[in-house]
Amino acid sequence: MSQGTYTIHGVNGPVVTVVGGRGLALMDMVNVGEQGLTGEVVRVDGDATTVQVYEDTAGLMPGQPVTSQGAPMSIELGPGLLHNIFDGIARPLQVIQDQAGPFITRGLDLPTLDHSRRWQVTLAVKAGDALEPGRLYASCPETELITHRCLTPPGLSGTVTWAAEDGAYTVEDVLVKLTDEAGQTHELKLAQRWPIRTPRPMKARLPIDRPLVTGQRVIDTLFPIGKGGAAAIPGPFGAGKTITQHQLAKWSDADIIVYLGCGERGNEMTEALEEFSELLDPKSQKPLMERTTLIANTSNMPVAAREASVYTGMTIAEYYRDQGYHVALMADSTSRWAEALREISGRLEEMPAEEGFPAYLASRLAEFYERAGYVETLEGKEGSVTVIGAVSPQGGDFSEPVTQNTKRYVRTFWGLDRSLAYARHFPSINWLTSYSEYTDDLRPWYEEHVGRAFITCRQRVAALLQEESKLMEIVKLIGADILPEDQKLTIETAKLIRVGFLQQNAYHDVDTYVPLDKQLKMMELILRLHDGAKALVARSIPLSQLKATGIFDELAKMKYEVPNDHQEKFAEYEQAVDAALAQVDQANR
């Protein structure tokens, strides 16, 4: 499509009104003003067109030119995305710092990828080969952990008429020439472009039947998320959303992490960037950045770029999914993104809905979360995008619109509790307000890979926590001493579950990550003590005698004492439980 030039008519924050012709199409990418600021057409009404600008619009005046790029807002995809940090519209921040200093200069038109770097490429096709969408034609080692697989773009097929030799190439070098059925020749390179608001195609969606294993007990055991699923982490300021997402990024069994800092405070984002750059991948002992892409869009950056940043992150995640990788996308936070939508909507003079958010808030959230999924790629491989979105409701009010609409489109809800965080209980996921709808879908996987007892133990643990919640209402009124012994046991066991199992120390070498088989053994040990104590209590033996042996306190420490790779130590704890039960039993004979 040919480019055209138009004229600014009015400026209202990030929203610019353009006149001068009818050639602009909805979602077209444009360059605005003398400095060529990046923008996108969001409304077309006769001769008047509305553009949202992704950069600071200070200094723009009526009469300045607007130039159409004749294509939707797109980003460059190829090797070099990993081990990199971008802004909301996929400009590399390190390059910006090198060229313009610590502040982003307006009008910088920088490519997403380094066009001068050479990659060691292995060709997978030769002249005469037929290529279909999603077919591999070249590959190169992007990092020590990830091989970048270049696939034929969707919608393109034909016969290879020329292919390069194996060697070192830049992302701009032609690797393959492809002739389609109409006789038109297409050049395939290491890089390709894709519109960020358009989901990348796949062959089929597959059922979500395996968990994203995180090593965090409260998540894996009580509220698991399926690989390819969507989860929300809502919580007030200071409840631990960011540290929880850091733990998931570091320990989840995803191949690639896309961390999206959307509208967060600059100091928080700086801390996240510094921490990620220092983290080691626990599986390979290589830097975690070798399989991570960071998108930093802080609260002082242009609001329109914040709105675009979630689509930028999702497009990068889908790109690696199509290569057959399992990707985890951490969005922190979708509330800031929704606030950007609200501000732009106000500038566009749209009718506000609840709490001033636009009426299309729910549909935009749906568009974002529904791009998650476990899929069969065009190539026939399996890949997934798992989305974990943090929500920051004002004052911790989960009834506000962003949280409520998010709950409609996610199947896992990890509700963070301020009181748990203040009590130093982390992860501060409230086991009474949280839920996971993946539990039944994942049951066969747990039974096959962990053990049939896992689901049973999980159900019993959840039931004890629920029962404790009811009993604590009575305790608040009449005190714990009035309760019968069996109810005292329920409270004591639930306390052991909370302190010894659900509470987890992210900074402890042993406790920061716990494999599923160890989680099962911990639950079995707690329930072994509970069942033994229940038998004693049924004989009218006071629970205080068993507590006096110190066995409850001893089990609370097992999470630190049993190494992940030396779980035979659980046998000693089993003997200690049996000995404590036998001691009390013998004393009451």
Secondary structure, 3 states (H helix, E strand, C coil): CCCCEEEEEEEECCEEEEECCCCCCCCEEEEECCCCEEEEEEEEECCEEEEEECCCCCCCCCCCEEEEEEEECEEEECCCCCCEEECCCCCEHHHHHHHHCCCCCCCCCCCCCCCCCCEEEEECCCCCCEECCCCEEEEEECCCCCEEEEECCCCCCEEEEEECCCEEECCCCEEEEEECCCCCEEEEECCEEEECCCCCCCCEEECCCCECCCCCHHHHHHCCCECCCEEEEECCCCCCHHHHHHHHHHHCCCCEEEEEEECCCHHHHHHHHHHHHHCECCCCCCEHHHHEEEEEECCCCCHHHHHHHHHHHHHHHHHHHHCCCEEEEEEECHHHHHHHHHHHHHHCCCCECHHHCECCHHHHHHHHHCCCEEEECCCCCEEEEEEEEEECCHHHCCCCHHHHHHHCCCCEECCECHHHHHCCCCCCECCCCCEECCHHHHHHHHHHHCCCHHHHHHHHHHHHHHHHHHHHHHHHHHCHHHCCHHHHHHHHHHHHHHHHHHCCCCCCCCCCCCCHHHHHHHHHHHHHHHHHHHHHHHCCCCHHHHHHCCHHHHHHCHHHHCCCCCHHHHHHHHHHHHHHHHHHHHHCC
